Amino acid sequence: MADTDWQVLPHDDLVPLADNLWRVEGALPGQPLRRCMVVARSVDGDLALHSAIAMDEPHMEELESLGRPRWLVVPNGWHRLDAARYKARYPDLQVVCPAKARKQVERKVPVDGTYDDFSSLDGPGTIRLEHFDPARHFEGAMVVRSDDGLTLVFADSVFNLPHGTGFFWWFYGRVLGNSGGPRVTTISRVMMTITRSRSALRQYLARYADRDDVVRIVPGHGDVIADDAPAVLRRLADSL
């Protein structure tokens, strides 16, 4: 099947997180780990789609009722499964990714620019794309301002997975340390060691931990963190 064919895997409903923010969780092919897409709406009514998930037609119609899909945020070189499908469905989408992920992302879909090129997706800065370290780190975060405060949206740098049963969850979760609550992930730690960018993520997390307007964290995999998000960011920063 071509990457542009609209292939739908099982997924949940779009869940509102704030006045301009939604999340949907869905399956990944061939593994028990689930993924999530975050939809943020700008003050102009345009949508930023972070880690896009191809949904069935009723849910796509619901998505389109929220606003015009304008930006496709591919947060690293792995979260690109449905990127080409979205670009084919919405040819005017602007595709944005971290600088260090551009080569990987462009193997699937043309890229219009990096997080530095599209750092603020609207004039008031309602939706911002921020690198941890554009020269070294393979990821960044999407920061969304809503009526209730700031939401930080991550990809594979931060997980919040519960422990599970079976070999996958024993090895991937417990042995590798990716489950049991908010975690800086194994893949992130490995990549930071290779690229010498650990301090960049630590400083980024610590900077937002010092703010009192951060109300939630949306990890790339796992549950939304809405209970004392700044304290969680501090613990994650201290773990580095």
Contacts in CASP RR format, 6 or more apart in sequence:
PFRMAT RR
TARGET T0000
AUTHOR 0000-0000-0000
METHOD contacts of the structure
MODEL  1
MADTDWQVLPHDDLVPLADNLWRVEGALPGQPLRRCMVVARSVDGDLALH
SAIAMDEPHMEELESLGRPRWLVVPNGWHRLDAARYKARYPDLQVVCPAK
ARKQVERKVPVDGTYDDFSSLDGPGTIRLEHFDPARHFEGAMVVRSDDGL
TLVFADSVFNLPHGTGFFWWFYGRVLGNSGGPRVTTISRVMMTITRSRSA
LRQYLARYADRDDVVRIVPGHGDVIADDAPAVLRRLADSL
1 7 0 8 1.000
3 84 0 8 1.000
3 85 0 8 1.000
3 108 0 8 1.000
4 84 0 8 1.000
4 85 0 8 1.000
4 87 0 8 1.000
4 88 0 8 1.000
5 85 0 8 1.000
6 54 0 8 1.000
6 85 0 8 1.000
6 89 0 8 1.000
7 54 0 8 1.000
7 82 0 8 1.000
7 85 0 8 1.000
8 54 0 8 1.000
8 55 0 8 1.000
8 56 0 8 1.000
9 26 0 8 1.000
9 27 0 8 1.000
9 28 0 8 1.000
9 29 0 8 1.000
9 53 0 8 1.000
9 54 0 8 1.000
10 26 0 8 1.000
10 27 0 8 1.000
11 24 0 8 1.000
11 25 0 8 1.000
11 26 0 8 1.000
11 27 0 8 1.000
11 53 0 8 1.000
11 55 0 8 1.000
11 56 0 8 1.000
11 59 0 8 1.000
12 24 0 8 1.000
12 25 0 8 1.000
12 26 0 8 1.000
13 24 0 8 1.000
13 59 0 8 1.000
14 22 0 8 1.000
14 23 0 8 1.000
14 24 0 8 1.000
14 39 0 8 1.000
14 59 0 8 1.000
14 62 0 8 1.000
14 63 0 8 1.000
15 22 0 8 1.000
15 23 0 8 1.000
15 24 0 8 1.000
16 22 0 8 1.000
17 23 0 8 1.000
17 146 0 8 1.000
17 151 0 8 1.000
17 216 0 8 1.000
17 218 0 8 1.000
17 224 0 8 1.000
18 144 0 8 1.000
18 146 0 8 1.000
18 147 0 8 1.000
18 148 0 8 1.000
18 149 0 8 1.000
18 151 0 8 1.000
19 146 0 8 1.000
19 147 0 8 1.000
19 148 0 8 1.000
20 40 0 8 1.000
20 41 0 8 1.000
20 42 0 8 1.000
20 126 0 8 1.000
20 144 0 8 1.000
20 146 0 8 1.000
20 147 0 8 1.000
21 38 0 8 1.000
21 39 0 8 1.000
21 40 0 8 1.000
21 41 0 8 1.000
21 144 0 8 1.000
21 146 0 8 1.000
21 151 0 8 1.000
22 38 0 8 1.000
22 39 0 8 1.000
22 66 0 8 1.000
23 36 0 8 1.000
23 37 0 8 1.000
23 38 0 8 1.000
23 39 0 8 1.000
23 218 0 8 1.000
23 224 0 8 1.000
24 36 0 8 1.000
24 37 0 8 1.000
24 39 0 8 1.000
24 53 0 8 1.000
24 55 0 8 1.000
24 59 0 8 1.000
25 34 0 8 1.000
25 35 0 8 1.000
25 36 0 8 1.000
25 222 0 8 1.000
26 34 0 8 1.000
26 35 0 8 1.000
26 36 0 8 1.000
26 53 0 8 1.000
27 34 0 8 1.000
27 35 0 8 1.000
28 34 0 8 1.000
28 35 0 8 1.000
28 81 0 8 1.000
29 81 0 8 1.000
31 168 0 8 1.000
32 168 0 8 1.000
32 169 0 8 1.000
33 161 0 8 1.000
33 168 0 8 1.000
33 172 0 8 1.000
33 221 0 8 1.000
34 221 0 8 1.000
34 222 0 8 1.000
35 51 0 8 1.000
35 53 0 8 1.000
35 79 0 8 1.000
35 81 0 8 1.000
35 220 0 8 1.000
35 221 0 8 1.000
36 51 0 8 1.000
36 53 0 8 1.000
36 218 0 8 1.000
36 219 0 8 1.000
36 220 0 8 1.000
36 221 0 8 1.000
36 222 0 8 1.000
37 49 0 8 1.000
37 50 0 8 1.000
37 51 0 8 1.000
37 52 0 8 1.000
37 53 0 8 1.000
38 49 0 8 1.000
38 50 0 8 1.000
38 51 0 8 1.000
38 142 0 8 1.000
38 144 0 8 1.000
38 153 0 8 1.000
38 218 0 8 1.000
39 47 0 8 1.000
39 48 0 8 1.000
39 49 0 8 1.000
39 50 0 8 1.000
39 63 0 8 1.000
39 66 0 8 1.000
40 47 0 8 1.000
40 48 0 8 1.000
40 50 0 8 1.000
40 126 0 8 1.000
40 127 0 8 1.000
40 142 0 8 1.000
40 144 0 8 1.000
40 153 0 8 1.000
41 47 0 8 1.000
41 48 0 8 1.000
41 66 0 8 1.000
41 67 0 8 1.000
42 48 0 8 1.000
42 70 0 8 1.000
42 121 0 8 1.000
42 122 0 8 1.000
42 126 0 8 1.000
42 127 0 8 1.000
43 122 0 8 1.000
43 123 0 8 1.000
43 124 0 8 1.000
43 126 0 8 1.000
44 122 0 8 1.000
45 67 0 8 1.000
45 68 0 8 1.000
46 67 0 8 1.000
46 68 0 8 1.000
46 69 0 8 1.000
46 70 0 8 1.000
46 71 0 8 1.000
46 121 0 8 1.000
46 122 0 8 1.000
47 63 0 8 1.000
47 66 0 8 1.000
47 67 0 8 1.000
47 68 0 8 1.000
47 69 0 8 1.000
47 70 0 8 1.000
47 71 0 8 1.000
48 70 0 8 1.000
48 71 0 8 1.000
48 73 0 8 1.000
48 121 0 8 1.000
48 127 0 8 1.000
48 142 0 8 1.000
49 69 0 8 1.000
49 71 0 8 1.000
49 72 0 8 1.000
49 73 0 8 1.000
49 86 0 8 1.000
49 93 0 8 1.000
50 73 0 8 1.000
50 75 0 8 1.000
50 142 0 8 1.000
50 153 0 8 1.000
51 73 0 8 1.000
51 74 0 8 1.000
51 75 0 8 1.000
51 79 0 8 1.000
51 155 0 8 1.000
51 220 0 8 1.000
52 72 0 8 1.000
52 74 0 8 1.000
52 82 0 8 1.000
52 83 0 8 1.000
52 85 0 8 1.000
52 86 0 8 1.000
53 82 0 8 1.000
54 82 0 8 1.000
54 85 0 8 1.000
54 86 0 8 1.000
55 63 0 8 1.000
63 69 0 8 1.000
69 86 0 8 1.000
69 90 0 8 1.000
69 93 0 8 1.000
70 92 0 8 1.000
70 93 0 8 1.000
70 94 0 8 1.000
70 121 0 8 1.000
71 93 0 8 1.000
71 94 0 8 1.000
71 95 0 8 1.000
71 96 0 8 1.000
71 118 0 8 1.000
71 121 0 8 1.000
71 127 0 8 1.000
72 83 0 8 1.000
72 86 0 8 1.000
72 87 0 8 1.000
72 90 0 8 1.000
72 93 0 8 1.000
72 94 0 8 1.000
72 95 0 8 1.000
72 96 0 8 1.000
72 109 0 8 1.000
73 96 0 8 1.000
73 97 0 8 1.000
73 129 0 8 1.000
73 142 0 8 1.000
74 80 0 8 1.000
74 83 0 8 1.000
74 95 0 8 1.000
74 96 0 8 1.000
74 97 0 8 1.000
74 101 0 8 1.000
74 105 0 8 1.000
74 109 0 8 1.000
74 111 0 8 1.000
75 97 0 8 1.000
75 98 0 8 1.000
75 101 0 8 1.000
75 139 0 8 1.000
75 140 0 8 1.000
75 142 0 8 1.000
75 154 0 8 1.000
75 155 0 8 1.000
75 156 0 8 1.000
75 220 0 8 1.000
76 97 0 8 1.000
76 98 0 8 1.000
76 101 0 8 1.000
76 104 0 8 1.000
76 138 0 8 1.000
76 139 0 8 1.000
76 155 0 8 1.000
76 156 0 8 1.000
77 97 0 8 1.000
77 101 0 8 1.000
77 104 0 8 1.000
77 105 0 8 1.000
77 138 0 8 1.000
78 104 0 8 1.000
78 155 0 8 1.000
78 156 0 8 1.000
79 155 0 8 1.000
79 156 0 8 1.000
79 220 0 8 1.000
80 104 0 8 1.000
80 105 0 8 1.000
80 108 0 8 1.000
80 109 0 8 1.000
83 95 0 8 1.000
83 105 0 8 1.000
83 108 0 8 1.000
83 109 0 8 1.000
84 108 0 8 1.000
84 109 0 8 1.000
86 93 0 8 1.000
87 93 0 8 1.000
87 95 0 8 1.000
87 109 0 8 1.000
87 110 0 8 1.000
94 112 0 8 1.000
94 113 0 8 1.000
94 118 0 8 1.000
95 105 0 8 1.000
95 109 0 8 1.000
95 110 0 8 1.000
95 111 0 8 1.000
95 112 0 8 1.000
95 113 0 8 1.000
96 111 0 8 1.000
96 112 0 8 1.000
96 113 0 8 1.000
96 114 0 8 1.000
96 115 0 8 1.000
96 117 0 8 1.000
96 118 0 8 1.000
96 129 0 8 1.000
97 105 0 8 1.000
97 111 0 8 1.000
97 113 0 8 1.000
97 114 0 8 1.000
97 115 0 8 1.000
98 114 0 8 1.000
98 115 0 8 1.000
98 131 0 8 1.000
98 134 0 8 1.000
98 137 0 8 1.000
98 138 0 8 1.000
98 139 0 8 1.000
98 140 0 8 1.000
99 114 0 8 1.000
99 115 0 8 1.000
99 116 0 8 1.000
99 131 0 8 1.000
99 134 0 8 1.000
99 135 0 8 1.000
100 134 0 8 1.000
100 135 0 8 1.000
100 136 0 8 1.000
100 137 0 8 1.000
100 138 0 8 1.000
100 139 0 8 1.000
100 195 0 8 1.000
101 138 0 8 1.000
101 139 0 8 1.000
102 111 0 8 1.000
102 113 0 8 1.000
102 114 0 8 1.000
105 111 0 8 1.000
112 118 0 8 1.000
114 131 0 8 1.000
114 134 0 8 1.000
115 129 0 8 1.000
115 130 0 8 1.000
115 131 0 8 1.000
115 134 0 8 1.000
115 140 0 8 1.000
116 131 0 8 1.000
116 134 0 8 1.000
118 129 0 8 1.000
119 128 0 8 1.000
119 129 0 8 1.000
119 130 0 8 1.000
120 127 0 8 1.000
120 128 0 8 1.000
120 129 0 8 1.000
121 127 0 8 1.000
121 128 0 8 1.000
121 129 0 8 1.000
124 145 0 8 1.000
125 145 0 8 1.000
126 144 0 8 1.000
126 145 0 8 1.000
127 142 0 8 1.000
127 143 0 8 1.000
127 144 0 8 1.000
127 145 0 8 1.000
128 142 0 8 1.000
128 143 0 8 1.000
128 144 0 8 1.000
129 140 0 8 1.000
129 141 0 8 1.000
129 142 0 8 1.000
129 143 0 8 1.000
130 140 0 8 1.000
130 141 0 8 1.000
130 142 0 8 1.000
130 143 0 8 1.000
130 204 0 8 1.000
131 137 0 8 1.000
131 140 0 8 1.000
132 139 0 8 1.000
132 140 0 8 1.000
132 141 0 8 1.000
132 157 0 8 1.000
132 197 0 8 1.000
132 200 0 8 1.000
132 201 0 8 1.000
132 204 0 8 1.000
133 197 0 8 1.000
133 200 0 8 1.000
133 201 0 8 1.000
136 195 0 8 1.000
136 196 0 8 1.000
136 197 0 8 1.000
136 200 0 8 1.000
137 191 0 8 1.000
137 192 0 8 1.000
137 195 0 8 1.000
137 197 0 8 1.000
137 200 0 8 1.000
137 201 0 8 1.000
138 191 0 8 1.000
138 195 0 8 1.000
139 154 0 8 1.000
139 155 0 8 1.000
139 156 0 8 1.000
139 157 0 8 1.000
139 188 0 8 1.000
140 154 0 8 1.000
140 155 0 8 1.000
140 157 0 8 1.000
140 204 0 8 1.000
141 152 0 8 1.000
141 153 0 8 1.000
141 154 0 8 1.000
141 157 0 8 1.000
141 204 0 8 1.000
142 152 0 8 1.000
142 153 0 8 1.000
143 150 0 8 1.000
143 151 0 8 1.000
143 152 0 8 1.000
143 153 0 8 1.000
144 150 0 8 1.000
144 151 0 8 1.000
144 153 0 8 1.000
146 215 0 8 1.000
148 215 0 8 1.000
149 213 0 8 1.000
149 214 0 8 1.000
149 215 0 8 1.000
150 208 0 8 1.000
150 211 0 8 1.000
150 213 0 8 1.000
150 214 0 8 1.000
150 215 0 8 1.000
151 214 0 8 1.000
151 215 0 8 1.000
151 216 0 8 1.000
151 217 0 8 1.000
151 218 0 8 1.000
152 208 0 8 1.000
152 214 0 8 1.000
152 216 0 8 1.000
152 217 0 8 1.000
152 218 0 8 1.000
152 229 0 8 1.000
152 233 0 8 1.000
153 218 0 8 1.000
153 220 0 8 1.000
154 217 0 8 1.000
154 218 0 8 1.000
154 219 0 8 1.000
154 220 0 8 1.000
155 220 0 8 1.000
156 185 0 8 1.000
156 187 0 8 1.000
156 188 0 8 1.000
156 220 0 8 1.000
156 221 0 8 1.000
157 184 0 8 1.000
157 185 0 8 1.000
157 188 0 8 1.000
157 201 0 8 1.000
158 182 0 8 1.000
158 183 0 8 1.000
158 184 0 8 1.000
158 185 0 8 1.000
158 188 0 8 1.000
158 217 0 8 1.000
158 219 0 8 1.000
158 220 0 8 1.000
158 236 0 8 1.000
159 178 0 8 1.000
159 179 0 8 1.000
159 181 0 8 1.000
159 182 0 8 1.000
159 183 0 8 1.000
159 185 0 8 1.000
159 219 0 8 1.000
159 220 0 8 1.000
159 221 0 8 1.000
159 222 0 8 1.000
160 181 0 8 1.000
160 182 0 8 1.000
160 183 0 8 1.000
160 217 0 8 1.000
160 219 0 8 1.000
160 221 0 8 1.000
160 222 0 8 1.000
160 223 0 8 1.000
160 224 0 8 1.000
160 225 0 8 1.000
161 173 0 8 1.000
161 178 0 8 1.000
161 179 0 8 1.000
161 180 0 8 1.000
161 181 0 8 1.000
161 183 0 8 1.000
161 221 0 8 1.000
161 222 0 8 1.000
161 223 0 8 1.000
162 179 0 8 1.000
162 180 0 8 1.000
162 181 0 8 1.000
162 222 0 8 1.000
162 223 0 8 1.000
163 169 0 8 1.000
163 173 0 8 1.000
163 174 0 8 1.000
163 179 0 8 1.000
163 180 0 8 1.000
164 170 0 8 1.000
164 173 0 8 1.000
164 179 0 8 1.000
169 179 0 8 1.000
172 178 0 8 1.000
172 179 0 8 1.000
173 179 0 8 1.000
173 180 0 8 1.000
176 186 0 8 1.000
177 183 0 8 1.000
177 186 0 8 1.000
178 185 0 8 1.000
178 186 0 8 1.000
182 217 0 8 1.000
182 219 0 8 1.000
182 225 0 8 1.000
182 232 0 8 1.000
182 235 0 8 1.000
182 236 0 8 1.000
183 236 0 8 1.000
183 239 0 8 1.000
184 201 0 8 1.000
184 236 0 8 1.000
184 239 0 8 1.000
184 240 0 8 1.000
188 201 0 8 1.000
189 198 0 8 1.000
191 197 0 8 1.000
192 198 0 8 1.000
192 200 0 8 1.000
192 201 0 8 1.000
192 240 0 8 1.000
198 240 0 8 1.000
199 240 0 8 1.000
201 240 0 8 1.000
202 237 0 8 1.000
202 240 0 8 1.000
203 237 0 8 1.000
205 233 0 8 1.000
205 234 0 8 1.000
205 236 0 8 1.000
205 237 0 8 1.000
205 240 0 8 1.000
206 233 0 8 1.000
206 234 0 8 1.000
206 237 0 8 1.000
208 214 0 8 1.000
208 230 0 8 1.000
208 233 0 8 1.000
209 230 0 8 1.000
209 231 0 8 1.000
209 233 0 8 1.000
209 234 0 8 1.000
209 237 0 8 1.000
210 230 0 8 1.000
211 230 0 8 1.000
212 230 0 8 1.000
214 229 0 8 1.000
214 230 0 8 1.000
214 233 0 8 1.000
215 226 0 8 1.000
215 229 0 8 1.000
216 224 0 8 1.000
216 225 0 8 1.000
216 226 0 8 1.000
216 229 0 8 1.000
217 224 0 8 1.000
217 225 0 8 1.000
217 226 0 8 1.000
217 229 0 8 1.000
217 232 0 8 1.000
217 233 0 8 1.000
218 224 0 8 1.000
218 225 0 8 1.000
219 225 0 8 1.000
225 232 0 8 1.000
END
